[in-house]
């Protein structure tokens, strides 16, 4: 990637970031809360898709079992104090 391309990419990233900040500032508390729920739902669906891809299956039930296994692993790490709060 050339320096010019890097510069253009940086400008595009900055513009997207500014747009997101301005959009968030213009939202009501209710709209921001709805956005949190929408983003959470998107992340859950992406986690399911990732689990199904990893398993090589199209069965959602199998995918959800893998997601549950991942979450249990995260819970174990949290409970064992592997991750420490700041």
WOUR-V16696 format. One line per field, one symbol per residue. ss: DSSP state (~ for helix, > for strand, _ for the rest). burial: b if it has 9 or more other C-alpha atoms within 8 Angstrom, else e. A space follows every 10 residues. Layout:
ss->???
burial->???
This chain:
ss->__~~~~~~~~ ~~~~~~~~~~ ~~~~~~__~~ ~~~~~~~~~~ ~~~~~~~~~~ ~~~~~____~ ~~~~~~~~~~ ~~~~~~~~~_ ______
burial->eeeeebeeee eeeeeeeeee eeeeeebeee ebeeeeeeee eeeeeebbbe bbeeeebeee ebbbebbeee eeeeeebbee eeeeee
